[in-house]
């Protein structure tokens, strides 16, 4: 085992143990996350792991922020924010698939790396806009009709939450260009991809999820897939 693989193994193992001890992931979810992390590292290296770690840290922090107030208002996640296997795959599964494609298609690695960043940009934007929007939002609106909605309603968006979502995408974009080298186009693409995925997440929540045709995990997976697709399309422009 070379030094880079050993370092990645130590980082991933430590992350799994900490997430279980802190009750941020169930045991099964931590094992799933560890497997996905290994796949992402094999395909996208330390930059891929950095994107995953940034999403996880930002997401956990946002979920736990003012959690007592959110619980009081019935806005906190079930299970005290402890994520399960389905939630882990919904947020990182698409990125792992793209990492495998990058491993076995090195000629397309650059666009696939950018698509992985699009996945995590969308996932981060969705989590921050929802969790922090429920805390700091002033008014909440229907994504399609712009009529006012109740705070915490599925698909409801706020200006403040949307801004936090964009900030999350900016952080992911910064990590990406730090790992791969500055590229203004890629930086903007990742932010746009995250914002687009977040918007689609809200639309799917208002439509297919509210009708019982999709569950939240499916919506979150599609959110990351849209982020990846937008990044891939914009890369070609």
VOBA-1610 file (N, C-alpha, C; in pm, whole numbers, padded with zeros to 5 digits, always signed):
BEGIN
Unk+00085-00119+00000Unk+00000+00000+00000Unk+00089+00125+00000Unk+00071+00213-00101Unk+00155+00332-00105Unk+00106+00436-00005Unk+00186+00543+00009Unk+00159+00641+00114Unk+00024+00709+00097Unk-00014+00740-00027Unk-00141+00811-00049Unk-00260+00725-00012Unk-00253+00596-00045Unk-00363+00506-00009Unk-00369+00486+00142Unk-00254+00477+00205Unk-00251+00463+00350Unk-00311+00585+00418Unk-00273+00704+00369Unk-00327+00828+00426Unk-00478+00835+00408Unk-00525+00798+00288Unk-00669+00799+00263Unk-00741+00701+00353Unk-00681+00582+00373Unk-00742+00481+00460Unk-00755+00533+00603Unk-00651+00599+00651Unk-00654+00653+00787Unk-00761+00762+00798Unk-00767+00851+00700Unk-00864+00961+00702Unk-01007+00907+00700Unk-01031+00813+00610Unk-01166+00758+00595Unk-01208+00681+00720Unk-01117+00600+00772Unk-01147+00523+00894Unk-01176+00615+01012Unk-01094+00720+01026Unk-01115+00816+01134Unk-01251+00885+01118Unk-01284+00921+00996Unk-01413+00985+00972Unk-01530+00895+01007Unk-01517+00766+00973Unk-01623+00670+01007Unk-01640+00658+01158Unk-01529+00643+01228Unk-01536+00626+01374Unk-01593+00749+01442Unk-01547+00866+01401Unk-01596+00989+01463Unk-01745+01007+01437Unk-01787+00979+01313Unk-01929+00997+01279Unk-02018+00903+01359Unk-01968+00782+01389Unk-02046+00688+01470Unk-02046+00729+01617Unk-01929+00766+01668Unk-01919+00804+01809Unk-02000+00930+01839Unk-02003+01022+01744Unk-02080+01146+01760Unk-02227+01129+01721Unk-02262+01005+01680Unk-02399+00972+01640Unk-02449+01060+01526Unk-02360+01085+01431Unk-02399+01158+01310Unk-02441+01061+01201Unk-02389+00936+01210Unk-02427+00830+01117Unk-02454+00703+01196Unk-02551+00625+01150Unk-02569+00492+01208Unk-02448+00406+01169Unk-02432+00292+01233Unk-02320+00204+01200Unk-02325+00164+01052Unk-02444+00124+01006Unk-02458+00084+00866Unk-02430+00201+00773Unk-02474+00320+00811Unk-02451+00438+00729Unk-02303+00473+00724Unk-02234+00458+00837Unk-02090+00487+00841Unk-02014+00390+00751Unk-02052+00263+00753Unk-01988+00164+00666Unk-02015+00196+00519Unk-02138+00234+00491Unk-02173+00273+00353Unk-02093+00395+00311Unk-02087+00493+00401Unk-02010+00614+00372Unk-01863+00584+00351Unk-01809+00490+00431Unk-01670+00451+00415Unk-01645+00388+00279Unk-01735+00300+00236Unk-01722+00236+00105Unk-01729+00339-00007Unk-01826+00429+00001Unk-01839+00532-00101Unk-01717+00624-00102Unk-01663+00652+00016Unk-01544+00736+00026Unk-01425+00670-00043Unk-01409+00539-00023Unk-01300+00467-00088Unk-01315+00474-00240Unk-01435+00454-00288Unk-01459+00459-00433Unk-01429+00599-00486Unk-01474+00700-00414Unk-01449+00837-00458Unk-01300+00868-00458Unk-01228+00819-00357Unk-01083+00841-00353Unk-01014+00772-00470Unk-01052+00648-00498Unk-00990+00573-00607Unk-01010+00646-00740Unk-01127+00704-00758Unk-01156+00771-00885Unk-01118+00916-00891Unk-01125+00987-00777Unk-01106+01132-00779Unk-01003+01182-00680Unk-00933+01092-00613Unk-00822+01131-00527Unk-00864+01211-00405Unk-00765+01282-00350Unk-00790+01358-00228Unk-00886+01475-00250Unk-00891+01527-00372Unk-00987+01635-00400Unk-01130+01583-00384Unk-01154+01463-00435Unk-01287+01403-00419Unk-01322+01381-00274Unk-01225+01330-00195Unk-01248+01310-00052Unk-01272+01444+00017Unk-01199+01545-00025Unk-01215+01678+00034Unk-01354+01734+00009Unk-01407+01713-00111Unk-01542+01759-00143Unk-01646+01687-00058Unk-01629+01555-00046Unk-01721+01476+00037Unk-01714+01521+00183Unk-01593+01539+00234Unk-01577+01580+00374Unk-01637+01718+00398Unk-01617+01809+00302Unk-01672+01944+00318Unk-01824+01940+00322Unk-01884+01861+00232Unk-02030+01848+00235Unk-02078+01792+00368Unk-02011+01686+00415Unk-02054+01622+00539Unk-02042+01716+00658Unk-01929+01784+00669Unk-01908+01876+00782Unk-02006+01992+00778Unk-02025+02050+00659Unk-02119+02161+00647Unk-02262+02115+00675Unk-02297+01997+00622Unk-02432+01946+00641Unk-02462+01914+00786Unk-02369+01847+00853Unk-02387+01813+00994Unk-02395+01941+01078Unk-02309+02037+01047Unk-02308+02163+01123Unk-02440+02238+01105Unk-02489+02243+00983Unk-02615+02313+00957Unk-02733+02242+01022Unk-02731+02108+01018Unk-02839+02031+01080Unk-02842+02052+01231Unk-02724+02060+01292Unk-02716+02077+01436Unk-02729+02220+01484Unk-02727+02315+01390Unk-02732+02456+01429Unk-02869+02492+01484Unk-02872+02542+01605Unk-02997+02580+01673Unk-03099+02467+01668Unk-03048+02345+01692Unk-03134+02227+01680Unk-03247+02228+01783Unk-03223+02282+01900Unk-03328+02287+02002Unk-03446+02369+01955Unk-03418+02484+01892Unk-03525+02568+01841Unk-03598+02498+01728Unk-03524+02427+01643Unk-03588+02356+01532Unk-03674+02241+01583Unk-03626+02173+01688Unk-03706+02065+01745Unk-03834+02119+01808Unk-03822+02231+01873Unk-03939+02294+01936Unk-04046+02328+01834Unk-04002+02370+01714Unk-04095+02409+01608Unk-04129+02294+01514Unk-04079+02174+01546Unk-04107+02057+01462Unk-04035+02058+01330Unk-03916+02121+01326Unk-03843+02136+01200Unk-03715+02055+01196Unk-03680+01989+01306Unk-03556+01911+01311Unk-03574+01778+01242Unk-03462+01723+01190Unk-03466+01592+01127Unk-03500+01485+01230Unk-03566+01380+01185Unk-03595+01268+01274Unk-03464+01196+01309Unk-03465+01125+01420Unk-03346+01051+01460Unk-03235+01139+01513Unk-03270+01258+01560Unk-03172+01353+01615Unk-03061+01385+01515Unk-03096+01382+01386Unk-02999+01417+01283Unk-02903+01305+01246Unk-02921+01186+01305Unk-02834+01072+01272Unk-02876+01015+01138Unk-02787+01022+01040Unk-02821+00983+00904Unk-02812+00832+00885Unk-02902+00780+00800Unk-02904+00637+00774Unk-02840+00605+00639Unk-02839+00477+00605Unk-02773+00431+00483Unk-02834+00495+00358Unk-02966+00500+00353Unk-03033+00559+00237Unk-02995+00704+00217Unk-02986+00780+00325Unk-02950+00920+00315Unk-02806+00938+00267Unk-02717+00852+00316Unk-02577+00859+00274Unk-02564+00833+00124Unk-02630+00727+00078Unk-02621+00696-00066Unk-02688+00805-00150Unk-02798+00859-00101Unk-02868+00964-00176Unk-02778+01084-00200Unk-02692+01115-00104Unk-02608+01234-00115Unk-02473+01208-00182Unk-02422+01084-00172Unk-02288+01057-00226Unk-02284+00946-00331Unk-02395+00880-00354Unk-02398+00768-00449Unk-02365+00809-00590Unk-02424+00918-00637Unk-02399+00963-00774Unk-02252+01001-00792Unk-02194+01065-00692Unk-02052+01102-00699Unk-01964+00978-00706Unk-01998+00873-00632Unk-01920+00750-00636Unk-01928+00684-00773Unk-02045+00686-00833Unk-02061+00629-00968Unk-01973+00706-01067Unk-01975+00838-01058Unk-01892+00920-01147Unk-01743+00896-01122Unk-01706+00873-00996Unk-01566+00845-00963Unk-01521+00714-01029Unk-01607+00613-01029Unk-01574+00487-01096Unk-01557+00510-01246Unk-01644+00590-01305Unk-01632+00621-01448Unk-01500+00693-01476Unk-01461+00784-01386Unk-01336+00857-01403Unk-01216+00762-01395Unk-01224+00664-01305Unk-01115+00568-01289Unk-01091+00490-01417Unk-01199+00450-01483Unk-01186+00363-01601Unk-01200+00438-01733Unk-01216+00570-01726Unk-01221+00653-01847Unk-01134+00777-01824Unk-01003+00759-01812Unk-00916+00872-01780Unk-00921+00986-01880Unk-00958+00956-02004Unk-00968+01063-02104Unk-01082+01159-02074Unk-01179+01116-01995Unk-01293+01201-01958Unk-01285+01246-01813Unk-01168+01227-01751Unk-01155+01252-01608Unk-01188+01396-01570Unk-01145+01494-01650Unk-01165+01633-01611Unk-01314+01668-01598Unk-01391+01630-01697Unk-01535+01662-01691Unk-01603+01581-01581Unk-01559+01457-01559Unk-01619+01375-01454Unk-01586+01430-01316Unk-01463+01481-01297Unk-01429+01546-01170Unk-01519+01666-01145Unk-01541+01744-01251Unk-01626+01862-01238Unk-01769+01821-01204Unk-01815+01711-01262Unk-01949+01662-01232Unk-01961+01613-01088Unk-01854+01552-01036Unk-01852+01512-00895Unk-01867+01636-00806Unk-01794+01742-00841Unk-01807+01867-00765Unk-01949+01921-00776Unk-02012+01906-00893Unk-02150+01948-00910Unk-02244+01872-00819Unk-02218+01742-00801Unk-02297+01660-00708Unk-02293+01719-00567Unk-02172+01740-00517Unk-02158+01787-00379Unk-02199+01933-00363Unk-02187+02010-00470Unk-02236+02148-00465Unk-02387+02149-00447Unk-02456+02064-00522Unk-02602+02057-00512Unk-02646+02004-00376Unk-02577+01899-00329Unk-02613+01841-00198Unk-02591+01942-00087Unk-02481+02015-00093Unk-02451+02115+00010Unk-02550+02230+00005Unk-02579+02277-00115Unk-02675+02387-00130Unk-02811+02349-00075Unk-02855+02227-00104Unk-02986+02181-00056Unk-02989+02176+00097Unk-02887+02118+00157Unk-02885+02103+00303Unk-02878+02238+00373Unk-02789+02325+00328Unk-02774+02455+00395Unk-02896+02543+00375Unk-02952+02542+00254Unk-03069+02627+00230Unk-03188+02582+00312Unk-03200+02451+00331Unk-03312+02399+00410Unk-03291+02422+00559Unk-03177+02376+00610Unk-03152+02382+00754Unk-03136+02525+00805Unk-03060+02607+00734Unk-03039+02744+00779Unk-03153+02835+00736Unk-03218+02801+00626Unk-03334+02878+00584Unk-03447+02869+00685Unk-03461+02750+00749Unk-03564+02733+00851Unk-03534+02812+00978Unk-03407+02848+00995Unk-03369+02927+01112Unk-03376+03076+01084Unk-03325+03117+00969Unk-03307+03260+00942Unk-03402+03316+00835Unk-03480+03230+00773Unk-03572+03277+00671Unk-03679+03370+00728Unk-03719+03469+00648Unk-03822+03564+00690Unk-03958+03529+00631Unk-03958+03498+00502Unk-04080+03459+00433Unk-04049+03339+00345Unk-04147+03252+00326Unk-04126+03128+00252Unk-04224+03121+00137Unk-04174+03074+00021Unk-04252+03082-00101Unk-04252+02948-00176Unk-04359+02929-00252Unk-04372+02817-00344Unk-04275+02840-00460Unk-04195+02740-00495Unk-04092+02757-00597Unk-04149+02789-00734Unk-04271+02743-00763Unk-04327+02760-00896Unk-04428+02875-00905Unk-04510+02892-00802Unk-04614+02995-00808Unk-04577+03121-00730Unk-04477+03111-00644Unk-04431+03220-00559Unk-04533+03264-00455Unk-04638+03182-00436Unk-04731+03213-00328Unk-04663+03180-00195Unk-04707+03247-00089Unk-04645+03226+00041Unk-04678+03087+00094Unk-04580+03029+00164Unk-04596+02897+00223Unk-04551+02901+00369Unk-04587+02797+00441Unk-04549+02787+00582Unk-04404+02743+00594Unk-04333+02795+00690Unk-04196+02754+00717Unk-04189+02605+00742Unk-04092+02540+00679Unk-04074+02397+00697Unk-04157+02311+00604Unk-04249+02371+00528Unk-04329+02294+00433Unk-04240+02240+00323Unk-04272+02121+00276Unk-04189+02056+00175Unk-04183+02141+00048Unk-04061+02178+00007Unk-04045+02258-00115Unk-04048+02408-00094Unk-04082+02453+00027Unk-04086+02598+00053Unk-03944+02654+00052Unk-03926+02770-00010Unk-03794+02832-00017Unk-03800+02974+00040Unk-03685+03021+00087Unk-03674+03158+00137Unk-03552+03222+00073Unk-03553+03354+00068Unk-03438+03427+00013Unk-03314+03397+00095Unk-03328+03401+00227Unk-03214+03378+00315Unk-03158+03236+00297Unk-03248+03138+00290Unk-03204+03001+00270Unk-03133+02983+00136Unk-03185+03047+00033Unk-03122+03038-00099Unk-02982+03096-00098Unk-02964+03205-00024Unk-02831+03266-00014Unk-02734+03172+00056Unk-02780+03109+00165Unk-02694+03013+00233Unk-02659+02896+00141Unk-02754+02855+00059Unk-02726+02747-00037Unk-02617+02786-00135Unk-02623+02909-00184Unk-02521+02957-00278Unk-02385+02965-00208Unk-02384+03009-00083Unk-02258+03013-00007Unk-02199+02872+00005Unk-02285+02773+00030Unk-02238+02635+00036Unk-02175+02591-00095Unk-02236+02627-00207Unk-02181+02593-00339Unk-02048+02664-00363Unk-02037+02786-00315Unk-01911+02860-00329Unk-01799+02789-00253Unk-01829+02739-00133Unk-01728+02668-00055Unk-01682+02542-00128Unk-01777+02468-00184Unk-01742+02348-00260Unk-01657+02386-00382Unk-01693+02493-00450Unk-01617+02538-00566Unk-01475+02577-00527Unk-01460+02643-00414Unk-01328+02683-00367Unk-01241+02561-00339Unk-01298+02460-00274Unk-01222+02339-00245Unk-01179+02270-00374Unk-01269+02269-00471Unk-01238+02205-00599Unk-01120+02274-00668Unk-01124+02406-00678Unk-01016+02475-00749Unk-00886+02475-00668Unk-00895+02464-00537Unk-00774+02449-00457Unk-00708+02314-00485Unk-00790+02214-00511Unk-00738+02080-00537Unk-00693+02057-00679Unk-00756+02126-00774Unk-00727+02100-00916Unk-00656+02215-00985Unk-00647+02330-00920Unk-00589+02448-00984Unk-00697+02547-01021Unk-00666+02674-01006Unk-00766+02778-01031Unk-00815+02775-01175Unk-00946+02776-01191Unk-01011+02784-01321Unk-01143+02856-01299Unk-01151+02981-01346Unk-01269+03064-01320Unk-01395+03001-01376Unk-01385+02941-01495Unk-01502+02878-01555Unk-01553+02764-01468Unk-01462+02677-01425Unk-01502+02565-01340Unk-01561+02614-01208Unk-01503+02718-01153Unk-01552+02775-01028Unk-01698+02817-01043Unk-01728+02889-01150Unk-01866+02936-01173Unk-01960+02821-01206Unk-01910+02725-01283Unk-01992+02609-01320Unk-02040+02535-01197Unk-01952+02515-01100Unk-01989+02442-00979Unk-02096+02517-00899Unk-02084+02648-00893Unk-02185+02728-00821Unk-02319+02720-00892Unk-02318+02733-01025Unk-02443+02726-01103Unk-02504+02588-01090Unk-02421+02483-01097Unk-02470+02346-01088Unk-02537+02321-00953Unk-02475+02369-00846Unk-02533+02352-00713Unk-02665+02425-00697Unk-02671+02546-00750Unk-02793+02625-00741Unk-02906+02561-00822Unk-02870+02508-00940Unk-02971+02442-01024Unk-03023+02315-00957Unk-02932+02236-00901Unk-02974+02114-00832Unk-03064+02146-00714Unk-03031+02250-00640Unk-03112+02291-00525Unk-03252+02333-00569Unk-03259+02406-00680Unk-03390+02450-00731Unk-03474+02330-00773Unk-03412+02235-00843Unk-03484+02115-00886Unk-03530+02034-00766Unk-03448+02027-00662Unk-03486+01957-00539Unk-03616+02014-00483Unk-03626+02147-00480Unk-03747+02212-00427Unk-03867+02182-00516Unk-03846+02185-00647Unk-03956+02159-00741Unk-04005+02015-00726Unk-03911+01920-00717Unk-03949+01780-00699Unk-04020+01760-00565Unk-03977+01831-00463Unk-04044+01822-00334Unk-04188+01870-00341Unk-04208+01978-00416Unk-04342+02035-00430Unk-04435+01948-00515Unk-04378+01873-00606Unk-04459+01797-00701Unk-04459+01648-00671Unk-04357+01577-00718Unk-04356+01431-00709Unk-04348+01380-00565Unk-04271+01447-00480Unk-04262+01399-00341Unk-04392+01424-00267Unk-04451+01540-00286Unk-04578+01569-00218Unk-04689+01476-00263Unk-04678+01423-00385Unk-04779+01330-00437Unk-04747+01186-00399Unk-04636+01166-00328Unk-04599+01032-00285Unk-04532+00948-00393Unk-04493+01010-00504Unk-04430+00937-00614Unk-04280+00920-00593Unk-04221+01004-00512Unk-04079+00994-00476Unk-04066+01016-00326Unk-03968+00948-00264Unk-03939+00980-00124Unk-03825+01080-00118Unk-03791+01123+00003Unk-03690+01228+00018Unk-03553+01182-00031Unk-03520+01056-00009Unk-03390+01007-00054Unk-03379+01010-00207Unk-03487+00972-00274Unk-03487+00977-00420Unk-03472+01120-00471Unk-03540+01213-00405Unk-03531+01354-00443Unk-03387+01403-00423Unk-03325+01366-00312Unk-03188+01410-00285Unk-03090+01350-00386Unk-03111+01225-00425Unk-03024+01165-00526Unk-03039+01239-00659Unk-03162+01268-00697Unk-03185+01341-00822Unk-03128+01482-00815Unk-03131+01541-00697Unk-03069+01673-00678Unk-02921+01667-00716Unk-02849+01566-00665Unk-02707+01554-00698Unk-02686+01519-00845Unk-02775+01437-00899Unk-02764+01400-01041Unk-02782+01522-01131Unk-02876+01609-01094Unk-02897+01732-01172Unk-02774+01822-01161Unk-02718+01834-01039Unk-02596+01913-01023Unk-02485+01862-01113Unk-02470+01729-01119Unk-02368+01669-01205Unk-02397+01696-01352Unk-02523+01678-01392Unk-02561+01697-01533Unk-02539+01841-01578Unk-02577+01936-01495Unk-02558+02077-01529Unk-02409+02108-01544Unk-02329+02056-01451Unk-02184+02078-01459Unk-02129+02018-01587Unk-02176+01900-01624Unk-02127+01835-01746Unk-02165+01912-01871Unk-02288+01963-01875Unk-02334+02040-01991Unk-02257+02172-02003Unk-02242+02242-01892Unk-02172+02370-01894Unk-02024+02353-01927Unk-01966+02240-01892Unk-01827+02213-01924Unk-01805+02214-02076Unk-01907+02167-02149Unk-01895+02156-02294Unk-01914+02290-02366Unk-01967+02389-02293Unk-01997+02519-02358Unk-01872+02604-02373
//
